[in-house]
Amino acid sequence: MASYKQKILRTTYPLIMRLSKSGSNGMVLQHTQPVPAPVSFYELAGQLNSRQPLPFAQFKGKQVLLW
């Protein structure tokens, strides 16, 4: 069963979203020109739990998942 606050939010949320998108604050900004990265990913290095450096250059050509 929905609480009193949930019922109010359910009815007012569409109105709030519509009003927030009507102004310039709701616009999505897009870059017209691509910006190059200041440093290549492979020039960076991480650190293992054993405090040893982990250069990312050893992962060149492989898929990397950063968490």
N, C-alpha and C positions, 0 to 999 in steps of 0.2 A: 504494500500500500504506500502510495506516494505521500510524502510529508507536505506540509503547508508551503515551505520554502521551495520544494521541488515543483509544485503546481504553479507558483508564481513565476519561477524561472522558465518553466516550459512555455508559458504563455507570452512572456516578455522577451525571451531570447531572440526570436526572429526579428522583432522590431529593433532591438538594440543592434543586431548585426547589420540590418538594412541602413540604419542611421549612421553607423560607423563607416560604412563603405561609401556613403554619399559625399563625404568631404575628401579633401586631399590626403588625409591620413590613411585612407583605405586603398590608396593606389599601390600597385606593385612596381617597384623600381627595377629597371633592366639596364644592364651595361650595353652600350652600343659598340664599344671597342674592347676586344679581349685584352686583359692585363697579364703579362707574363709573370711567372712566379719569381720572387727575388732570389731564391736558392733552389737548386734541384733537390728532389727528395733523396736521391742517391748520394748527395754530398753531406747529408745529415747523419747523425749517429744516435743510438739509444744506449740504455744501460741495462744490463741483466740484473737479476736479483743478487747475483754473486759479485756485483760492482764491477764487472768486466765490461768494457765498451762493446757495443754491437753496431758496427758500421752497416748502414743500409745498402751500401754498394754491393754487398754479397747477395742481395736479393734482386739484382738487376735481371730482367727477363722473366721474373716469377710474379705470381699474384700475391699481394700483401694485404692482409686485413689488420687494420689498426684498431685497437680497442681502447 
